[in-house]
Amino acid sequence: MILMYELMYEIYEERHEGEIKMKSISDLTGRMYENEDVVFFRNHVQAAYYHSWGCELVDLFVDNNMKWVFVFWKADHIKHRDRWGAKSKGEKDE
């Protein structure tokens, strides 16, 4: 296992059955997750709606451009993406 640091969260590289899996550990929540199991939002309004709909915030970190990145489970995103898409533009820009 190789340990690397990237901004505010740790990334682990794990070899499993000849396949390399990237796992991140949130400094904020302590949750370990694979990047393929989550979605990354930079839109704080969208993240707030997802949170208000009961979606679990898996991680929150700052990217290389000094922007907040909100991380949610992909399953929650699939469940609510149509709901987010149905919001009027005015609601999304509030």
C-alpha positions as CSV (number, residue, x, y, z in Angstrom):
1,M,0.0,0.0,0.0
2,I,1.4,3.4,-1.0
3,L,0.4,6.5,1.0
4,M,0.1,9.9,-0.7
5,Y,-1.2,13.2,0.5
6,E,-3.2,15.5,-1.8
7,L,-4.5,18.8,-0.4
8,M,-6.8,18.2,2.6
9,Y,-7.4,14.5,2.2
10,E,-5.4,11.3,2.0
11,I,-5.4,9.0,-1.0
12,Y,-4.5,5.3,-0.7
13,E,-3.4,3.3,-3.7
14,E,-4.4,-0.3,-3.2
15,R,-3.6,-3.3,-5.4
16,H,-6.4,-5.8,-5.5
17,E,-6.4,-8.8,-7.9
18,G,-4.0,-7.0,-10.3
19,E,-6.2,-3.9,-10.3
20,I,-5.3,-0.6,-8.7
21,K,-8.0,1.1,-6.7
22,M,-7.8,4.6,-5.4
23,K,-9.2,5.1,-2.0
24,S,-9.6,8.4,-0.3
25,I,-9.9,9.1,3.4
26,S,-11.8,12.3,4.4
27,D,-10.1,14.5,7.0
28,L,-13.5,15.9,7.8
29,T,-15.6,12.8,8.2
30,G,-13.0,10.0,8.5
31,R,-14.9,8.0,5.8
32,M,-12.9,5.9,3.3
33,Y,-14.3,5.9,-0.2
34,E,-13.3,4.9,-3.7
35,N,-13.5,7.8,-6.2
36,E,-15.6,5.7,-8.6
37,D,-18.3,5.4,-5.9
38,V,-18.8,9.1,-5.4
39,V,-19.5,12.4,-7.3
40,F,-17.7,15.7,-6.8
41,F,-19.7,19.0,-6.8
42,R,-18.2,22.5,-6.8
43,N,-21.7,24.1,-6.8
44,H,-22.4,25.0,-3.2
45,V,-26.1,25.5,-3.9
46,Q,-26.5,22.0,-5.4
47,A,-24.6,20.5,-2.5
48,A,-26.9,22.3,-0.1
49,Y,-30.0,20.9,-1.8
50,Y,-28.5,17.4,-1.8
51,H,-27.8,17.7,1.9
52,S,-31.3,19.0,2.6
53,W,-32.7,16.0,0.7
54,G,-30.9,13.6,3.1
55,C,-27.8,12.8,1.1
56,E,-24.7,12.1,3.1
57,L,-21.8,14.5,2.7
58,V,-18.9,12.0,2.4
59,D,-16.1,14.6,2.1
60,L,-15.4,18.3,1.7
61,F,-12.0,19.6,0.5
62,V,-10.4,22.5,-1.4
63,D,-9.1,21.8,-4.9
64,N,-6.0,23.2,-6.6
65,N,-8.0,26.3,-7.7
66,M,-9.0,27.0,-4.1
67,K,-12.6,26.0,-4.7
68,W,-14.6,23.9,-2.3
69,V,-15.4,20.4,-3.5
70,F,-18.4,18.6,-2.0
71,V,-18.4,14.8,-2.2
72,F,-21.6,12.7,-2.2
73,W,-22.3,9.0,-2.8
74,K,-23.0,8.3,-6.4
75,A,-26.1,6.3,-5.4
76,D,-27.6,9.5,-3.8
77,H,-26.7,11.5,-6.9
78,I,-28.5,9.0,-9.1
79,K,-31.5,9.1,-6.8
80,H,-31.7,13.0,-6.8
81,R,-30.2,14.2,-10.1
82,D,-33.6,14.4,-11.8
83,R,-34.9,16.4,-8.8
84,W,-32.0,18.8,-9.1
85,G,-32.5,19.0,-12.9
86,A,-36.1,19.9,-12.4
87,K,-35.3,23.0,-10.3
88,S,-35.8,26.3,-12.0
89,K,-32.7,28.2,-13.0
90,G,-33.6,30.9,-10.5
91,E,-33.6,28.4,-7.6
92,K,-30.2,27.0,-8.7
93,D,-28.6,30.5,-8.7
94,E,-29.8,31.6,-5.3
